[in-house]
Amino acid sequence: MNKLVKRKYLNLALMWVCVMGMGACTERVDISSSGQEISVDISSLPAAIITYVETHYPNQSIGRAHRKFEDGRWLYRIRLNNDVKLFFDLDGNFLWKDG
């Protein structure tokens, strides 16, 4: 079985544990069909990301946040309300900007 298939089954198993083991999840988790991207609640982002956005984009707010597997690593993709996309590592260090 390849790694992507194993990861998809692991994600499904974790979601099942969350639903069955605790009664219900309080946070919505969206996983892309490729298994490469997971939506995350903005309140769960590392503080460094929030600080970066507040400092460098004071007139914008975070519209959406995802954890994404890209270039062999997991990272955060943040979309601001002006459609600018910011990318951070999992510790909240800024990597690059699109848009």
C-alpha positions as a Python dict, from the first residue, in 0.01 Angstrom:
ca = {
    (1, 'M'): (0, 0, 0),
    (2, 'N'): (146, 338, -90),
    (3, 'K'): (197, 613, 167),
    (4, 'L'): (-87, 833, 36),
    (5, 'V'): (-342, 553, 74),
    (6, 'K'): (-214, 472, 423),
    (7, 'R'): (-237, 841, 519),
    (8, 'K'): (-596, 863, 391),
    (9, 'Y'): (-699, 559, 595),
    (10, 'L'): (-521, 698, 901),
    (11, 'N'): (-707, 1028, 860),
    (12, 'L'): (-1038, 843, 835),
    (13, 'A'): (-953, 637, 1143),
    (14, 'L'): (-868, 951, 1341),
    (15, 'M'): (-1193, 1117, 1239),
    (16, 'W'): (-1386, 803, 1342),
    (17, 'V'): (-1218, 806, 1685),
    (18, 'C'): (-1305, 1173, 1723),
    (19, 'V'): (-1672, 1117, 1639),
    (20, 'M'): (-1727, 784, 1813),
    (21, 'G'): (-1485, 818, 2103),
    (22, 'M'): (-1587, 1163, 2218),
    (23, 'G'): (-1945, 1173, 2101),
    (24, 'A'): (-1893, 1460, 1859),
    (25, 'C'): (-1621, 1688, 1730),
    (26, 'T'): (-1646, 2054, 1813),
    (27, 'E'): (-1426, 2160, 1521),
    (28, 'R'): (-1491, 2104, 1153),
    (29, 'V'): (-1203, 1944, 964),
    (30, 'D'): (-1205, 1940, 584),
    (31, 'I'): (-959, 1712, 408),
    (32, 'S'): (-902, 1754, 36),
    (33, 'S'): (-968, 1458, -189),
    (34, 'S'): (-593, 1428, -248),
    (35, 'G'): (-527, 1409, 127),
    (36, 'Q'): (-278, 1691, 87),
    (37, 'E'): (-468, 1976, 255),
    (38, 'I'): (-660, 2014, 581),
    (39, 'S'): (-862, 2320, 684),
    (40, 'V'): (-783, 2447, 1032),
    (41, 'D'): (-962, 2676, 1270),
    (42, 'I'): (-800, 3020, 1275),
    (43, 'S'): (-796, 3017, 1656),
    (44, 'S'): (-566, 2712, 1650),
    (45, 'L'): (-291, 2880, 1441),
    (46, 'P'): (49, 2941, 1603),
    (47, 'A'): (67, 3282, 1771),
    (48, 'A'): (359, 3376, 1543),
    (49, 'I'): (128, 3365, 1240),
    (50, 'I'): (-130, 3590, 1403),
    (51, 'T'): (144, 3835, 1507),
    (52, 'Y'): (292, 3836, 1156),
    (53, 'V'): (-44, 3915, 996),
    (54, 'E'): (-126, 4186, 1251),
    (55, 'T'): (217, 4347, 1201),
    (56, 'H'): (252, 4325, 821),
    (57, 'Y'): (-116, 4343, 718),
    (58, 'P'): (-283, 4560, 986),
    (59, 'N'): (-586, 4637, 768),
    (60, 'Q'): (-650, 4273, 674),
    (61, 'S'): (-775, 3966, 854),
    (62, 'I'): (-732, 3595, 800),
    (63, 'G'): (-1018, 3459, 592),
    (64, 'R'): (-914, 3092, 571),
    (65, 'A'): (-636, 2870, 697),
    (66, 'H'): (-516, 2529, 581),
    (67, 'R'): (-238, 2288, 661),
    (68, 'K'): (-95, 2177, 332),
    (69, 'F'): (160, 1918, 225),
    (70, 'E'): (389, 2080, -29),
    (71, 'D'): (750, 2024, -136),
    (72, 'G'): (783, 1729, 100),
    (73, 'R'): (671, 1913, 414),
    (74, 'W'): (360, 2031, 596),
    (75, 'L'): (299, 2404, 613),
    (76, 'Y'): (24, 2655, 680),
    (77, 'R'): (-143, 2838, 391),
    (78, 'I'): (-324, 3148, 509),
    (79, 'R'): (-561, 3341, 282),
    (80, 'L'): (-622, 3700, 383),
    (81, 'N'): (-946, 3882, 306),
    (82, 'N'): (-770, 4060, 15),
    (83, 'D'): (-691, 3715, -139),
    (84, 'V'): (-318, 3734, -59),
    (85, 'K'): (-187, 3389, 36),
    (86, 'L'): (84, 3362, 299),
    (87, 'F'): (279, 3044, 371),
    (88, 'F'): (434, 2952, 707),
    (89, 'D'): (611, 2648, 849),
    (90, 'L'): (440, 2459, 1132),
    (91, 'D'): (621, 2673, 1392),
    (92, 'G'): (470, 2989, 1241),
    (93, 'N'): (782, 3116, 1061),
    (94, 'F'): (699, 3310, 743),
    (95, 'L'): (809, 3134, 422),
    (96, 'W'): (663, 3316, 120),
    (97, 'K'): (370, 3513, -23),
    (98, 'D'): (145, 3459, -329),
    (99, 'G'): (-70, 3737, -469),
}
